[in-house]
Amino acid sequence: MKGGELSPPFITLRFGIALTLTCSPPTFVLGFHAGMRGMGMADKDDLGRSSDMYVAFAFAAADVLLELDTQGNTMFAVGAAMALVGRGAKALTGQPLVKIIHPSDHTALSQALKQMAGGERVRNAVLRILRPDGKASEVTMSGYRHPSVPDRLMVALGHPGGFHAHKEDRVGETGLLDKDSFQAMAANLLESAAPDDPYQLTLVELPKIDALSGDSAAQEALTTELGNRLKALSVGGDAVGQLDEGKFGVLHSAAVSADSISKSVTQAAAVVLPDAPPIQATLATLMLDVADVPPEEAARALTYTLNRFALEAENGGNLADLMKDLQPRLSATVKQMNDVRNTVTGGDFDLMFQPIVDLWTGVVHHFECLVRFKGEDNKSPYETVTFAEDTGMVGMLDMALLERAVAFMRSSVANNDSLKFAVNLSGYSLSDPTVVRRLKEILTTTADLRKRLVFEMTESAQVRDLKAVNDVIQIIRKQGHEVCLDDFGAGHAAFHYLRALKVDNVKIDGSYIKDAMRSNEDVSFIKAIVGLCTELGVTTTAEYVEDAETANLLKLLKVRFGQGWYFGKPLRPSSDDIRTAWRTPTLGWNKGLLHFTKG
């Protein structure tokens, strides 16, 4: 605590991107040769080869190499300048770099040059350049102060690569990334992390400003002004996102201090609201220690943390309170991710099986495969599965469960034409190209199970690209596997899903079934769902069927299948003999088929 003020909490976060070496050949070659000779590392015969190797390496990382003075004047230029900026390298020499930069990015360029002159490396700043024909295009700029000539800057220009945000990824006209795009950029940077060259994430929360109350134009003006100033401090000149109203995130290098970010807030407010009292933002700089975590999992942990931050902010939390326990929460998140990974890769889980019964015939149509983690027999796996989905690890879990189910279906206790099994696939998994590739590989080996292996698409987070997911579903169906849409009517799995996804069965969410005997409204919803599905040629399943009265009502409503404790709780085969393994107080064999025997 300083002067009665709380200093921002800091949590170690190590993440960065691959280093791009940039410089101009003339001064670099002299310094490089002198250094090599001084260390006894090169002789006369090596000098030409060393300079050639450096220049080749530099051009592999950039299109144009520049040497600037600290005022931004181009002292030397070489490379494919005509293709990149519409001017030859010679035309750039002797000209200030700002001359070809779009006016809206002059502040960002000035800040980048200032950072380089101060000894800070600038990496992949995205700037718009003005071509001679008047059109604007984007380039990336990386650079550093010359190590042996302090009044020179070494700069590289290249084509944008990696994550690239478009206008639709931004908040209104402010130019700031929306929450999802900001998370994507942060994840992109983490996935190319260099642990010895860290970035930091600072969360900024503005106080309530009376002068802005009800003035949307002034609010947008402040957001835009603040965003432009924060961009100048950020990685790549574009790593600033609006996470919620009055809440922002900025990704920056360790050389950018919390004080400089706080000053940007004060200066932005002074420009937009010159007559208002100075404002003091709440800052929290997050440094996630991910030294022992794979980069892709570090990115997922960061995304999960930002999502939790935004969610708790929506529920009335403020930044200062939320940050108090953030380090232990982040540590717990990383530990839980490691636990999930170890559980999946180590196979420390079991499958249990709950019957889905044909309400019209009493025959067991199939069993749903449900995961149970070892040591947690009496605990619902919901929280773990939801966590896996929220952190992007559910694809790993889904594929492990599918492989376990396939092996089980071929075992002596389940290898029977009358026994069908349904495996859950998250909508997230069906949206992940890596998981989809693995799924296709597995399906090439399951020709013997095509009529017995069923898939249920589960959903606890909204799927954005329904067309891509439907393409995967149709691949599954063309190979002979039925596909069911789970939890229909709950959350995001509403009628537009049924319009976009062609499936064989719809499982009506249990919230409609539980109160159907007491609620005419729920009965009306069930009728509407069944009627629509009938028109589309899709069968229906009701979950949470707990008693005979509900089962009979569902038959009257023309629901085809039922699932719930009335038909049987999740079970494990009671023996290795298929004739006795599936017998329970509610299930028994009759003419080669398992039947519901109660009621």
RODREN-683977 format. One record per residue (C-alpha): residue in three letters; residue number from 1; z, x, y. Coordinates in steps of 0.25 Angstrom, whole numbers. Each point is the difference from the previous one (the first is absolute). Example, Ala and Ser with C-alpha at 12.3 -4.5 7.8 and 13.67 -1.06 7.14 Angstrom:
! residues 2
res,n,z,x,y
ALA,1,31,49,-18
SER,2,-2,6,14
***
This chain:
! residues 599
res,n,z,x,y
MET,1,0,0,0
LYS,2,-4,5,14
GLY,3,5,-5,13
GLY,4,4,-13,-7
GLU,5,-14,-2,-6
LEU,6,-3,-1,-15
SER,7,-10,11,-3
PRO,8,-11,-4,-10
PRO,9,3,1,-15
PHE,10,-9,10,-7
ILE,11,-4,-1,-15
THR,12,-7,11,-6
LEU,13,-15,-3,-2
ARG,14,-10,10,-4
PHE,15,-14,-3,0
GLY,16,-13,5,5
ILE,17,-15,2,-2
ALA,18,-9,12,-4
LEU,19,-1,11,10
THR,20,-14,1,6
LEU,21,-2,15,5
THR,22,-8,0,13
CYS,23,-4,10,10
SER,24,-12,7,6
PRO,25,-6,11,-7
PRO,26,0,11,11
THR,27,14,1,3
PHE,28,5,-3,-14
VAL,29,-8,10,-6
LEU,30,5,11,9
GLY,31,14,-4,-2
PHE,32,-2,-2,-15
HIS,33,-6,13,-2
ALA,34,11,7,8
GLY,35,11,-6,-8
MET,36,-6,3,-13
ARG,37,-2,15,4
GLY,38,14,0,5
MET,39,6,-5,-13
GLY,40,-9,9,-8
MET,41,-7,-12,-6
ALA,42,-15,3,3
ASP,43,-9,11,2
LYS,44,-13,2,8
ASP,45,-8,-6,-12
ASP,46,8,-12,-1
LEU,47,-1,-5,15
GLY,48,-14,-6,-1
ARG,49,4,-8,-12
SER,50,14,-4,5
SER,51,-7,-6,13
ASP,52,-10,-7,-8
MET,53,10,-6,-9
TYR,54,8,-5,11
VAL,55,-12,-7,8
ALA,56,-4,-6,-14
PHE,57,14,-6,-2
ALA,58,1,-5,15
PHE,59,-14,-7,-1
ALA,60,5,-6,-13
ALA,61,11,-7,8
ALA,62,-7,-4,13
ASP,63,-14,-3,6
VAL,64,2,7,13
LEU,65,9,12,3
LEU,66,5,2,15
GLU,67,7,10,8
LEU,68,7,-6,12
ASP,69,8,5,11
THR,70,14,-7,3
GLN,71,-7,-9,10
GLY,72,-10,-5,-10
ASN,73,-12,7,4
THR,74,-9,4,-11
MET,75,-2,16,-1
PHE,76,-7,0,-13
ALA,77,-7,-10,-10
VAL,78,-7,0,-13
GLY,79,-4,-9,-11
ALA,80,-7,-13,-2
ALA,81,3,-5,14
MET,82,-13,-8,2
ALA,83,2,-9,-12
LEU,84,15,-2,3
VAL,85,0,-2,15
GLY,86,-14,-1,4
ARG,87,-1,14,7
GLY,88,-3,14,-4
ALA,89,11,10,-1
LYS,90,-5,8,12
ALA,91,0,-13,8
LEU,92,15,-1,-2
THR,93,3,15,4
GLY,94,6,1,14
GLN,95,2,-15,1
PRO,96,14,-7,-1
LEU,97,2,-7,-13
VAL,98,5,-13,8
LYS,99,-14,-1,5
ILE,100,-5,-6,-14
ILE,101,12,-8,-3
HIS,102,1,-15,3
PRO,103,9,-3,12
SER,104,9,-8,-8
ASP,105,4,12,-8
HIS,106,2,10,11
THR,107,15,-2,-1
ALA,108,0,3,-15
LEU,109,-9,12,2
SER,110,9,5,12
GLN,111,13,-2,-9
ALA,112,-7,7,-12
LEU,113,-4,12,8
LYS,114,14,1,6
GLN,115,6,0,-14
MET,116,-10,11,-5
ALA,117,4,9,13
GLY,118,15,-2,-4
GLY,119,-3,5,-14
GLU,120,0,-13,-7
ARG,121,-11,-2,-10
VAL,122,-9,-13,2
ARG,123,-6,-6,-12
ASN,124,-11,-10,-2
ALA,125,2,-7,14
VAL,126,-11,-11,1
LEU,127,-7,0,13
ARG,128,-12,-7,5
ILE,129,-11,8,6
LEU,130,-12,-4,9
ARG,131,-13,3,-5
PRO,132,-12,3,10
ASP,133,-6,-14,-3
GLY,134,13,-6,5
LYS,135,5,-5,-14
ALA,136,14,4,-5
SER,137,4,6,-13
GLU,138,12,5,-6
VAL,139,4,14,-4
THR,140,12,7,-5
MET,141,6,12,7
SER,142,9,10,-6
GLY,143,5,13,7
TYR,144,11,10,3
ARG,145,3,11,10
HIS,146,-7,13,-3
PRO,147,10,9,-7
SER,148,-3,13,8
VAL,149,-6,-6,13
PRO,150,10,-9,6
ASP,151,-10,-6,10
ARG,152,-10,-5,-10
LEU,153,0,-12,-9
MET,154,-7,-1,-13
VAL,155,-6,-13,-3
ALA,156,-8,-7,-11
LEU,157,-8,-13,2
GLY,158,-5,-8,-12
HIS,159,-3,-14,-6
PRO,160,11,-10,-2
GLY,161,5,0,-14
GLY,162,12,-6,-9
PHE,163,6,-12,6
HIS,164,-8,-7,11
ALA,165,5,-12,7
HIS,166,-9,-10,6
LYS,167,1,-10,11
GLU,168,4,-11,-10
ASP,169,12,9,-4
ARG,170,6,-1,14
VAL,171,9,-9,7
GLY,172,-8,-8,10
GLU,173,-6,9,12
THR,174,12,10,0
GLY,175,-8,9,-9
LEU,176,13,2,-9
LEU,177,-1,0,-15
ASP,178,6,-12,-6
LYS,179,12,1,-10
ASP,180,-9,1,-13
SER,181,-10,10,6
PHE,182,11,9,6
GLN,183,6,0,-14
ALA,184,-13,4,-6
MET,185,-2,11,10
ALA,186,14,5,-3
ALA,187,-3,-1,-15
ASN,188,-13,8,2
LEU,189,7,11,7
LEU,190,11,1,-11
GLU,191,-10,1,-11
SER,192,-6,12,6
ALA,193,14,6,3
ALA,194,3,14,3
PRO,195,15,2,-2
ASP,196,1,12,9
ASP,197,-7,-7,12
PRO,198,8,-13,2
TYR,199,-3,-13,8
GLN,200,11,-9,5
LEU,201,0,-15,1
THR,202,7,-6,12
LEU,203,4,-15,1
VAL,204,0,-5,14
GLU,205,7,-13,4
LEU,206,-1,-5,15
PRO,207,12,-8,6
LYS,208,-2,-14,5
ILE,209,-6,1,14
ASP,210,2,-12,9
ALA,211,-12,3,9
LEU,212,-9,-2,-12
SER,213,6,-13,-4
GLY,214,-11,-10,-2
ASP,215,-11,9,6
SER,216,-9,3,-12
ALA,217,-10,8,9
ALA,218,11,9,5
GLN,219,5,2,-15
GLU,220,-14,4,-5
ALA,221,-1,9,12
LEU,222,13,7,-3
THR,223,-4,1,-15
THR,224,-13,6,3
GLU,225,5,10,10
LEU,226,11,4,-9
GLY,227,-10,1,-12
ASN,228,-9,9,8
ARG,229,12,10,3
LEU,230,5,0,-14
LYS,231,-14,2,-5
ALA,232,-1,13,8
LEU,233,13,5,-7
SER,234,-5,-5,-14
VAL,235,-7,7,-12
GLY,236,-15,-2,2
GLY,237,2,-7,13
ASP,238,0,-14,-7
ALA,239,13,0,-9
VAL,240,7,-11,8
GLY,241,3,-14,-6
GLN,242,6,-12,5
LEU,243,10,-5,-11
ASP,244,5,-12,7
GLU,245,2,-5,14
GLY,246,7,11,8
LYS,247,0,9,-12
PHE,248,-9,12,-2
GLY,249,-2,12,-10
VAL,250,-6,13,4
LEU,251,-4,11,-10
HIS,252,1,14,7
SER,253,2,15,-2
ALA,254,14,6,0
ALA,255,-3,6,13
VAL,256,0,-14,7
SER,257,14,-3,4
ALA,258,8,-13,0
ASP,259,2,3,15
SER,260,-15,1,3
ILE,261,-2,-14,-7
SER,262,11,-6,8
LYS,263,-6,5,13
SER,264,-13,-6,-4
VAL,265,7,-14,-1
THR,266,6,2,13
GLN,267,-13,5,7
ALA,268,-8,-12,-6
ALA,269,10,-10,5
ALA,270,0,6,14
VAL,271,-15,-1,0
VAL,272,0,-15,-4
LEU,273,13,-4,6
PRO,274,2,9,12
ASP,275,11,-9,6
ALA,276,8,-2,-12
PRO,277,12,9,-4
PRO,278,-3,11,-10
ILE,279,0,-4,-14
GLN,280,6,8,-12
ALA,281,-6,-1,-13
THR,282,7,1,-14
LEU,283,-6,11,-8
ALA,284,2,4,-14
THR,285,-8,12,-6
LEU,286,-2,0,-15
MET,287,-2,12,-8
LEU,288,-1,-4,-15
ASP,289,3,12,-9
VAL,290,-10,-2,-11
ALA,291,-1,15,-5
ASP,292,2,-5,-15
VAL,293,-8,-12,1
PRO,294,-15,-1,-2
PRO,295,-8,-2,13
GLU,296,-5,-14,-4
GLU,297,14,-5,-3
ALA,298,5,6,13
ALA,299,-10,-9,7
ARG,300,4,-12,-8
ALA,301,15,3,3
LEU,302,-4,1,15
THR,303,-8,-13,0
TYR,304,12,-7,-8
THR,305,9,5,11
LEU,306,-8,-5,11
ASN,307,-2,-14,-6
ARG,308,15,-1,-2
PHE,309,2,4,14
ALA,310,-10,-11,5
LEU,311,6,-10,-9
GLU,312,15,2,5
ALA,313,-5,1,14
GLU,314,-6,-14,-2
ASN,315,14,-5,-5
GLY,316,7,5,13
GLY,317,3,14,-3
ASN,318,-1,11,11
LEU,319,-5,14,-2
ALA,320,14,7,3
ASP,321,7,-8,-11
LEU,322,-11,1,-10
MET,323,-1,15,2
LYS,324,15,2,-3
ASP,325,-2,0,-15
LEU,326,-15,3,-1
GLN,327,2,14,-6
PRO,328,8,-5,-12
ARG,329,-10,-12,-2
LEU,330,-12,10,0
SER,331,7,9,-10
ALA,332,3,-12,-8
THR,333,-15,-5,1
VAL,334,-5,14,-5
LYS,335,10,0,-11
GLN,336,-4,-14,-4
MET,337,-15,4,0
ASN,338,4,12,-9
ASP,339,8,-9,-9
VAL,340,-12,-10,-1
ARG,341,-10,11,-3
ASN,342,9,6,-11
THR,343,3,-13,-6
VAL,344,-15,-3,-1
THR,345,-4,14,-5
GLY,346,11,1,-9
GLY,347,-2,-14,-6
ASP,348,14,-4,3
PHE,349,-3,-15,-1
ASP,350,-2,-11,-10
LEU,351,-8,-13,-1
MET,352,5,-14,-2
PHE,353,-8,-12,-3
GLN,354,1,-14,5
PRO,355,-9,-11,-6
ILE,356,-10,-9,7
VAL,357,-1,-13,-7
ASP,358,-12,-10,0
LEU,359,7,-12,4
TRP,360,-10,-9,-7
THR,361,0,6,-14
GLY,362,13,8,0
VAL,363,-7,13,-4
VAL,364,4,13,6
HIS,365,-12,4,8
HIS,366,5,14,4
PHE,367,12,8,3
GLU,368,2,6,14
CYS,369,4,15,-1
LEU,370,12,3,9
VAL,371,6,13,3
ARG,372,15,4,-2
PHE,373,4,14,5
LYS,374,10,7,-10
GLY,375,14,-1,3
GLU,376,-3,-13,9
ASP,377,-1,-11,-11
ASN,378,8,-10,8
LYS,379,-6,4,13
SER,380,-13,-6,6
PRO,381,-11,10,1
TYR,382,-5,-8,13
GLU,383,6,10,10
THR,384,-6,12,-7
VAL,385,-14,-6,-2
THR,386,0,-4,15
PHE,387,5,13,4
ALA,388,-11,7,-8
GLU,389,-10,-10,7
ASP,390,5,3,14
THR,391,-1,15,-2
GLY,392,-14,0,-7
MET,393,6,4,-13
VAL,394,-3,-13,-7
GLY,395,-13,4,-5
MET,396,6,11,-9
LEU,397,10,-10,-5
ASP,398,-11,-10,-3
MET,399,-8,9,-8
ALA,400,12,5,-8
LEU,401,3,-14,-4
LEU,402,-14,-3,-4
GLU,403,-1,12,-9
ARG,404,14,-4,-6
ALA,405,-5,-14,-2
VAL,406,-13,5,-6
ALA,407,7,9,-10
PHE,408,10,-12,-4
MET,409,-11,-10,-2
ARG,410,-6,10,-11
SER,411,13,1,-7
SER,412,3,-7,-13
VAL,413,10,-10,7
ALA,414,-11,-5,10
ASN,415,-14,3,-6
ASN,416,-3,-14,-3
ASP,417,-12,-8,6
SER,418,9,-12,4
LEU,419,9,9,8
LYS,420,-5,2,15
PHE,421,8,8,10
ALA,422,-1,0,16
VAL,423,2,12,8
ASN,424,3,0,15
LEU,425,-9,7,10
SER,426,4,0,14
GLY,427,-10,-3,11
TYR,428,3,13,6
SER,429,-4,7,-13
LEU,430,-13,-8,0
SER,431,-2,5,14
ASP,432,2,15,-3
PRO,433,-13,7,-5
THR,434,8,11,-8
VAL,435,7,-11,-7
VAL,436,-12,-8,-2
ARG,437,-7,12,-6
ARG,438,11,2,-10
LEU,439,0,-15,-4
LYS,440,-15,1,-3
GLU,441,3,12,-9
ILE,442,10,-7,-7
LEU,443,-9,-13,-2
THR,444,-11,9,-6
THR,445,10,2,-12
THR,446,5,-15,-2
ALA,447,-13,-7,-6
ASP,448,9,-4,-12
LEU,449,10,-7,10
ARG,450,-10,-7,9
LYS,451,4,-14,-5
ARG,452,15,3,-1
LEU,453,3,8,13
VAL,454,2,-9,12
PHE,455,2,5,15
GLU,456,9,-6,10
MET,457,-3,4,15
THR,458,14,0,6
GLU,459,2,0,15
SER,460,12,4,9
ALA,461,-9,6,11
GLN,462,-13,-5,7
VAL,463,-13,5,-6
ARG,464,-9,3,12
ASP,465,-13,2,-7
LEU,466,-1,-12,-9
LYS,467,-15,3,-3
ALA,468,3,13,-6
VAL,469,11,-5,-9
ASN,470,-9,-12,-5
ASP,471,-10,11,-4
VAL,472,10,6,-8
ILE,473,5,-13,-6
GLN,474,-14,-3,-4
ILE,475,-2,13,-7
ILE,476,13,-3,-8
ARG,477,-5,-14,-3
LYS,478,-14,4,-5
GLN,479,7,9,-10
GLY,480,6,-13,-6
HIS,481,14,1,6
GLU,482,5,-13,6
VAL,483,6,2,14
CYS,484,11,-8,6
LEU,485,5,-1,15
ASP,486,15,0,0
ASP,487,9,-6,10
PHE,488,-10,-10,6
GLY,489,5,-8,12
ALA,490,11,11,4
GLY,491,-2,11,10
HIS,492,-14,4,2
ALA,493,-5,-5,-13
ALA,494,-5,-13,6
PHE,495,-13,-8,0
HIS,496,-9,11,6
TYR,497,3,9,-12
LEU,498,-5,-11,-9
ARG,499,-13,-1,8
ALA,500,-2,15,0
LEU,501,5,4,-14
LYS,502,-7,-6,-12
VAL,503,10,-1,-11
ASP,504,3,-7,-13
ASN,505,14,-5,3
VAL,506,10,-3,11
LYS,507,15,1,-1
ILE,508,7,-10,9
ASP,509,11,7,7
GLY,510,14,-4,-6
SER,511,5,-5,14
TYR,512,-9,-13,-2
ILE,513,5,-2,-14
LYS,514,15,2,1
ASP,515,2,-13,9
ALA,516,-12,-8,-5
MET,517,9,-10,-7
ARG,518,7,-3,13
SER,519,-11,3,10
ASN,520,-12,-9,3
GLU,521,-5,10,9
ASP,522,-1,11,-11
VAL,523,-6,-10,-9
SER,524,-11,-2,10
PHE,525,-2,15,1
ILE,526,-1,1,-15
LYS,527,-10,-11,0
ALA,528,-9,6,11
ILE,529,0,14,-7
VAL,530,-3,-6,-14
GLY,531,-11,-8,6
LEU,532,-7,11,7
CYS,533,1,9,-12
THR,534,-6,-11,-9
GLU,535,-12,-1,10
LEU,536,-2,15,-1
GLY,537,2,1,-15
VAL,538,13,8,1
THR,539,12,-3,-9
THR,540,14,-1,5
THR,541,13,6,-4
ALA,542,14,-5,5
GLU,543,11,10,0
TYR,544,15,-3,1
VAL,545,0,-11,-10
GLU,546,14,-2,-4
ASP,547,1,-13,-7
ALA,548,-7,-11,-8
GLU,549,-1,-9,12
THR,550,-7,10,8
ALA,551,-10,3,-11
ASN,552,-3,-14,-2
LEU,553,-3,-2,15
LEU,554,-9,12,0
LYS,555,-8,-6,-12
LEU,556,-1,-13,8
LEU,557,-5,8,12
LYS,558,-11,7,-9
VAL,559,6,14,1
ARG,560,-5,7,-13
PHE,561,10,11,-3
GLY,562,15,2,3
GLN,563,10,12,1
GLY,564,15,0,1
TRP,565,13,0,-7
TYR,566,-3,-13,-6
PHE,567,-11,6,-9
GLY,568,8,13,-2
LYS,569,6,12,8
PRO,570,-6,14,0
LEU,571,1,6,-14
ARG,572,-2,12,-8
PRO,573,-6,-1,-14
SER,574,12,-2,-10
SER,575,-6,8,-11
ASP,576,-12,9,-4
ASP,577,-5,-12,-8
ILE,578,-10,-8,8
ARG,579,4,-13,-9
THR,580,14,1,5
ALA,581,0,8,13
TRP,582,-4,-11,9
ARG,583,8,-11,-6
THR,584,11,-6,10
PRO,585,8,-13,1
THR,586,-12,-5,8
LEU,587,-12,7,-7
GLY,588,-6,0,-14
TRP,589,-12,2,-8
ASN,590,-9,-12,-4
LYS,591,-14,2,-7
GLY,592,-1,14,6
LEU,593,4,-4,14
LEU,594,13,2,8
HIS,595,5,-14,4
PHE,596,11,-5,10
THR,597,9,-7,-10
LYS,598,11,-6,9
GLY,599,-1,-14,6
***
